[in-house]
Amino acid sequence: MGALDGRVAIVTGAGDGIGCGIAHAFVAEGARVVVAELNEETGRAVAKELGDAALFQPVDVSDREQVEAMVQATLDAWGTIDILVNNAWGGGRLSRVENKEDALFERGFGVGFYGPMWAMRTAFPTMKANGYGRIVNLCSLNGVNAHIGTAEYNSAKEALRSLTRTVAREWAQYGITANALCPAAKSAAFRRVMAEHPEMADVVDQHNPMGRIGDPLTDIAPVVVFLAGEGSRYLTGNTLFADGGSHINGSAWAPELPE
């Protein structure tokens, strides 16, 4: 018996990194998972790895119609939706606020705020009817600690964190929980930033209280499994930090950016 036996989940951005780790952990615990991913190659590969318990669904979460189609595809395939994990992120560029184009903020909010909001609203009627729902929104220490260079990301994630709390308050009466998780993990976005700023690679590990940045599958996914299961039924509206303690005193994040 797995912790998520019989449950149906959507995981956005499941083609790599944290989303991929969550999808694998969910299937291992008995869930069926929609691998919702913009990159068709990686999304199909992950769904193939997971076998009959997974379904690939192409989606750009900044497009409302595609998000709604993602939820409908889940209902068509498996008749319900119990768990929604809003993990997808794309775009962004390390630069100072005064040098950022409006398009970066528009894309950031499209992927990081509007996409999750549309997904939650579209999944809500089914969760309400079932009297059960688990929503986990991946937010970020970048927003909580106001890391430099990532204003579009910070802002979108903090807006999502606020929305998560409001959803938790409004939907608690229907048996739906909503929580925000701020991870520190070697995700696809993390690897890309480290490649662009190699001077930071050792610093971020050294300044983590546990001495390392987490693994998506073994460090982050188990926390999401808990939030997605029955054991978290009385926990909602919270922000959890799966970060090796980085949030305690603020993690080091100071790339060298031109003025």
For each residue, the residues with C-beta under 8 A, 3 or more apart:
1: 5 30
2: 5 28 29 30 31
3: 29 30 225 226 229 230 231
4: 7 9 26 29 30 31 83 225 228 229
5: 1 2 29 30 31
6: 30 31
7: 4 26 30 31 32 82 83 228
8: 31 32 33 34 74 78 79 80 81 82 83
9: 4 26 31 32 33 34 81 82 83 84 85 228
10: 33 34 36 57 70 71 74 81 83 84 85 119 123
11: 14 19 22 23 26 33 34 35 36 85 87
12: 19 36 37 59 61 70 85 86 87 88 115 116 119
13: 16 17 18 19 36 37 38 61 87 88 89 90
14: 11 19 20 22 23 33 35 36 37 43 46 87
15: 19 20 35 37 38 39 41 42 43 45 46
16: 13 19 20 39 42 46 187 188
17: 13 20 21 185 186 187 188 189 190 191 216
18: 13 21 22 87 138 183 185 187 216 220 221
19: 11 12 13 14 15 16 22 23 37 85 87 88
20: 14 15 16 17 23 24 42 46 216 217
21: 17 18 24 25 185 215 216 217 218 220 221
22: 11 14 18 19 25 26 85 87 216 220 221 224 225
23: 11 14 19 20 26 27 33 35 46 50 54
24: 20 21 27 28 46 49 50 217 221
25: 21 22 28 29 217 221 222 224 225
26: 4 7 9 11 22 23 29 31 33 83 221 224 225 228
27: 23 24 30 31 32 33 50 51 53 54
28: 2 24 25
29: 2 3 4 5 25 26 225 229
30: 1 2 3 4 5 6 7 27
31: 2 4 5 6 7 8 9 26 27 53 82 83 228
32: 7 8 9 27 53 54 55 78
33: 8 9 10 11 14 23 26 27 50 53 54 55
34: 8 9 10 11 54 55 56 57 70 73 74 77
35: 11 14 15 23 43 46 47 50 54 55 56 57
36: 10 11 12 13 14 43 57 59 61 70 88
37: 12 13 14 15 19 40 42 43 46 56 57 58 59 88
38: 13 15 43 58 59 60 61 88 90
39: 15 16 42 43
40: 37 43 44 56 58
41: 15 44 45
42: 15 16 20 37 39 45 46
43: 14 15 35 36 37 38 39 40 46 47 56 57 58
44: 40 41 47 48 56
45: 15 41 42 48 49
46: 14 15 16 20 23 24 35 37 42 43 49 50 54 56
47: 35 43 44 50 54 55 56
48: 44 45 51
49: 24 45 46 54
50: 23 24 27 33 35 46 47 53 54
51: 27 48 54
52:
53: 27 31 32 33 50
54: 23 27 32 33 34 35 46 47 49 50 51
55: 32 33 34 35 47 73 74 77 78
56: 34 35 37 40 43 44 46 47
57: 10 34 35 36 37 43 69 70 73 74
58: 37 38 40 43 66
59: 12 36 37 38 63 66 67 69 70 88
60: 38 63 66
61: 12 13 36 38 66 67 86 88 110 111 115 116 118 119
62: 107 110 111 114 115
63: 59 60 66 67
64: 67 68 114 118
65: 68 69
66: 58 59 60 61 63 69 70
67: 59 61 63 64 70 71 115 118 119 122
68: 64 65 71 72 118 122
69: 57 59 65 66 72 73
70: 10 12 34 36 57 59 66 67 73 74 119
71: 10 67 68 74 75 81 119 122 123
72: 68 69 75 76 122
73: 34 55 57 69 70 76 77
74: 8 10 34 55 57 70 71 77 78 81
75: 71 72 78 79 80 81 126
76: 72 73
77: 34 55 73 74
78: 8 32 55 74 75 81
79: 8 75
80: 8 75 126 130
81: 8 9 10 71 74 75 78 84 123 126 127 133
82: 7 8 9 31 127 130 132 133 134
83: 4 7 8 9 10 26 31 133 134 135 136 228
84: 9 10 81 119 120 123 133 134 135 136
85: 9 10 11 12 19 22 135 136 137 138 224 228
86: 12 61 115 116 119 120 135 136 137 138 160
87: 11 12 13 14 18 19 22 138
88: 12 13 19 36 37 38 59 61 111 115
89: 13 92 111 112 138 153 189
90: 13 38 107 111
91: 104 107 108 111 152
92: 89 104 107 108 150 152 153 189
93: 100 104
94: 149 150 193 196 197 255 257
95: 99 100 149 257
96: 99 100 148 149 257 258 259
97: 100 151
98:
99: 95 96 258
100: 93 95 96 97 104 105 151 152
101: 104
102: 105 106
103: 106 107
104: 91 92 93 100 101 107 108 152
105: 100 102 108 109 151 152 155
106: 102 103 109 110
107: 62 90 91 92 103 104 110 111 152
108: 91 92 104 105 111 112 113 152 153 155 156
109: 105 106 112 113 114 152 155 156 159
110: 61 62 106 107 113 114 115
111: 61 62 88 89 90 91 107 108 114 115 156
112: 89 108 109 115 116 153 156 157 159 160
113: 108 109 110 116 117 156 159 160 163
114: 62 64 109 110 111 117 118
115: 12 61 62 67 86 88 110 111 112 118 119
116: 12 61 86 112 113 119 120 137 160 163
117: 113 114 120 121 160 163
118: 61 64 67 68 114 115 121 122
119: 10 12 61 67 70 71 84 86 115 116 122 123
120: 84 86 116 117 123 124 135 167 178
121: 117 118 124
122: 67 68 71 72 118 119 125
123: 10 71 81 84 119 120 126 127 133 135
124: 120 121 127 128 133 171 176
125: 122 128 129
126: 75 80 81 123 129 130
127: 81 82 123 124 130 132 133 171 174 175 176
128: 124 125 131 133 171 174 176
129: 125 126
130: 80 82 126 127 133 175
131: 128 174 175
132: 82 127 175 176
133: 81 82 83 84 123 124 127 128 130 171 174 175 176 177
134: 82 83 84 176 177 227 228 229 232
135: 83 84 85 86 120 123 164 167 176 177 178 179
136: 83 84 85 86 178 179 180 181 224 227 228
137: 85 86 116 160 161 163 164 178 179 180 181
138: 18 85 86 87 89 180 181 182 183
139: 143 144 157 158 160 161 164 180 181 182 239
140: 143 144 153 154 157 182 183
141: 144 145 147 182 184 241 243 246 247 251
142: 145 146 147 150 153 154 157 253
143: 139 140 146 153 154 155 156 157 158 161 182
144: 139 140 141 158 182 239 247
145: 141 142 247 250 251 253
146: 142 143 154
147: 141 142 150 154 253
148: 96 253 254 255 257
149: 94 95 96 255 257
150: 92 94 142 147 153 154
151: 97 100 105 154 155
152: 91 92 100 104 105 107 108 109 155 156
153: 89 92 108 112 140 142 143 150 156 157
154: 140 142 143 146 147 150 151 157 158
155: 105 108 109 143 151 152 158 159
156: 108 109 111 112 113 143 152 153 159 160
157: 112 139 140 142 143 153 154 160 161
158: 139 143 144 154 155 161 162
159: 109 112 113 155 156 162 163
160: 86 112 113 116 117 137 139 156 157 163 164 180
161: 137 139 143 157 158 164 165 180 239
162: 158 159 165 166
163: 113 116 117 137 159 160 166 167
164: 135 137 139 160 161 167 168 178 179 180 237
165: 161 162 168 169 178 180 237
166: 162 163 169 170
167: 120 135 163 164 170 171 176 178
168: 164 165 171 172 177 178 179 236 237 238
169: 165 166 172 237
170: 166 167
171: 124 127 128 133 167 168 174 176 178
172: 168 169 176 177 236 237
173:
174: 127 128 131 133 171
175: 127 130 131 132 133 233
176: 124 127 128 132 133 134 135 167 171 172
177: 133 134 135 168 172 227 232 233 235 236
178: 120 135 136 137 164 165 167 168 171 236 237
179: 135 136 137 164 168 227 232 235 236 237 238 239 240
180: 136 137 138 139 160 161 164 165 238 239 240
181: 136 137 138 139 220 223 224 227 239 240 241 242
182: 138 139 140 141 143 144 239 240 241 242 243 247
183: 18 138 140 187 214 219 220 223 241 242 243
184: 141 208 213 214 242 243 244 246 251
185: 17 18 21 190 213 214 215 216 219 220 242
186: 17 190 191 213 214 215 216
187: 16 17 18 183 190 191 216
188: 16 17 191 192
189: 17 89 92 192 193
190: 17 185 186 187 193 194 213
191: 17 186 187 188 194 195
192: 188 189 195 196
193: 94 189 190 196 197 200 255
194: 190 191 197 198 200 201 204
195: 191 192 198
196: 94 192 193
197: 94 193 194 200 201 255 256
198: 194 195 201
199: 203 255 256
200: 193 194 197 203 204 253 254 255
201: 194 197 198 204 205
202: 205 206
203: 199 200 206 207 252 254
204: 194 200 201 207 208 213 251 252 253
205: 201 202 208 211 212 213
206: 202 203 211 252
207: 203 204 246 251 252
208: 184 204 205 211 212 213 243 244 245 246 251
209: 244 245 246 248
210: 244 245
211: 205 206 208 244
212: 205 208 244
213: 184 185 186 190 204 205 208 244
214: 183 184 185 186 218 219 220 242 243 244
215: 21 185 186 218 219 220
216: 17 18 20 21 22 185 186 187 219 220 221
217: 20 21 24 25 220 221
218: 21 214 215 221 222
219: 183 185 214 215 216 222 223 242 244
220: 18 21 22 181 183 185 214 215 216 217 223 224 242
221: 18 21 22 24 25 26 216 217 218 224 225
222: 25 218 219 225 226
223: 181 183 219 220 226 227 240 242
224: 22 25 26 85 136 181 220 221 227 228
225: 3 4 22 25 26 29 221 222 228 229
226: 3 222 223 229 231 232
227: 134 136 177 179 181 223 224 232 235 240
228: 4 7 9 26 31 83 85 134 136 224 225 232
229: 3 4 29 134 225 226 232
230: 3 233
231: 3 226
232: 134 177 179 226 227 228 229 235
233: 175 177 230
234:
235: 177 179 227 232 238
236: 168 172 177 178 179
237: 164 165 168 169 172 178 179
238: 168 179 180 235
239: 139 144 161 179 180 181 182
240: 179 180 181 182 223 227
241: 141 181 182 183 246 247
242: 181 182 183 184 185 214 219 220 223
243: 141 182 183 184 208 214 246 247 251
244: 184 208 209 210 211 212 213 214 219
245: 208 209 210 248
246: 141 184 207 208 209 241 243 250 251
247: 141 144 145 182 241 243 250 251
248: 209 245
249:
250: 145 246 247
251: 141 145 184 204 207 208 243 246 247
252: 203 204 206 207
253: 142 145 147 148 200 204
254: 148 200 203
255: 94 148 149 193 197 199 200
256: 197 199
257: 94 95 96 148 149
258: 96 99
259: 96
